Amino acid sequence: MQYFYIVIIGLHVMAGVFWAGTTITLARDPEIKAERFIQPQLGSAGVVFLTGALLWYFFHGAYFGSMEMVLALGILAAFAAAGVLSVVVRKTSRQLAGADAATERALRTKMAGGERIAAWLLVLTVLCMATARMI
């Protein structure tokens, strides 16, 4: 059974690193084509949420102490980051088709802004995960 936990934790960490890493990278430069990464980002977010729910079930259950409060704050930040990516970046990337150069530049700047907000929310998520055991 411990191998199952190892696999779930590994999937959670790898998907989370991909999601946070691509989000932080795309937030830095509006010229990077964020529309090419939005589906993999949201897919990895789904894996993170699914594996995170399993980890919560296995290791925290019905108990809700100070550690779980910090983790819950991180979970809320992660959900907010996924929402920002979905609403701002995915919606904006659909408007790129057929846009002229000036509009495309403005849309790419808007997508980078959405990635930037999501990146800060994911940094908060990582900080909550890192500090939860210390509280």
C-alpha positions in Angstrom: 0.0 0.0 0.0 2.9 2.4 0.6 3.8 2.2 -3.1 0.3 3.6 -3.9 1.0 6.6 -1.6 4.4 7.1 -3.3 2.8 7.1 -6.7 0.1 9.5 -5.7 2.6 11.9 -4.0 4.9 11.7 -7.1 2.0 12.5 -9.4 0.9 15.4 -7.2 4.4 16.9 -7.0 5.3 16.4 -10.7 2.0 17.9 -11.9 2.3 20.8 -9.5 5.8 21.5 -10.5 4.8 21.6 -14.2 1.8 23.8 -13.5 3.6 26.3 -11.3 6.7 26.2 -13.5 5.0 26.9 -16.7 2.7 29.6 -15.1 5.7 31.4 -13.6 7.6 31.2 -16.9 4.7 32.4 -19.0 4.0 35.3 -16.6 7.5 36.8 -17.3 7.1 37.4 -21.0 4.0 38.3 -23.0 5.7 37.2 -26.2 5.7 33.6 -25.2 2.7 31.9 -26.8 0.7 31.1 -23.7 -2.1 29.7 -25.8 0.1 26.7 -26.5 0.4 25.8 -22.8 -3.1 26.6 -21.4 -4.5 23.1 -22.0 -1.5 21.3 -20.4 -1.6 23.7 -17.5 -5.3 23.1 -16.8 -4.8 19.4 -17.3 -2.0 19.3 -14.7 -4.1 21.4 -12.4 -6.8 18.7 -12.7 -4.2 16.1 -11.8 -3.0 18.2 -8.8 -6.6 18.6 -7.5 -7.4 14.9 -7.9 -4.2 13.6 -6.3 -4.4 16.3 -3.6 -8.0 15.2 -2.7 -6.7 11.6 -2.4 -3.8 12.7 -0.2 -6.1 14.7 2.0 -8.4 11.7 2.4 -5.5 9.4 3.2 -3.5 11.6 5.5 -5.9 14.1 7.0 -9.4 12.6 6.9 -12.0 14.4 9.0 -9.4 16.1 11.3 -9.1 19.9 10.8 -6.4 21.4 12.9 -3.9 24.2 12.3 -2.0 22.2 9.6 -5.2 21.6 7.7 -6.1 25.3 7.9 -2.9 26.3 6.3 -3.3 23.6 3.6 -6.9 24.7 3.0 -5.6 28.3 2.4 -3.2 26.8 -0.2 -6.0 24.8 -1.8 -8.1 27.9 -2.1 -5.2 29.8 -3.7 -4.7 26.9 -6.2 -8.4 26.9 -7.1 -8.2 30.7 -7.6 -5.1 30.2 -9.8 -6.9 27.6 -11.9 -9.9 29.9 -12.2 -7.8 32.9 -13.3 -6.1 30.7 -15.9 -9.4 29.4 -17.2 -11.2 32.7 -17.3 -8.5 35.1 -18.3 -5.9 33.1 -20.3 -8.1 30.5 -22.0 -10.8 32.9 -22.9 -8.3 35.5 -24.2 -6.4 32.9 -26.2 -9.6 32.0 -28.1 -9.8 35.6 -29.3 -6.3 35.5 -30.9 -7.6 33.8 -34.1 -7.8 36.5 -36.8 -6.6 39.3 -34.6 -4.5 42.1 -36.1 -1.0 42.8 -34.7 -2.0 45.5 -32.3 -4.9 43.5 -30.9 -2.7 40.4 -30.7 -0.1 42.3 -28.7 -2.8 43.6 -26.3 -4.3 40.1 -25.9 -0.9 38.6 -25.2 -0.3 41.3 -22.5 -3.6 40.4 -21.0 -2.8 36.7 -21.0 0.6 37.4 -19.3 -1.2 39.5 -16.7 -3.5 36.5 -16.0 -0.5 34.2 -15.8 1.2 36.7 -13.4 -1.8 36.6 -11.0 -2.0 32.9 -11.2 1.7 32.6 -10.6 1.5 34.6 -7.3 -1.4 32.5 -6.2 0.6 29.3 -6.9 3.5 30.8 -5.0 1.1 31.2 -2.0 0.0 27.6 -2.5 3.6 26.3 -2.4 4.4 28.4 0.7 1.3 27.0 2.4 2.4 23.5 1.6 5.9 24.1 2.8 4.9 25.7 6.1 1.9 23.6 7.0 4.1 21.0 8.8 5.8 23.7 10.9 2.6 25.0 12.4 
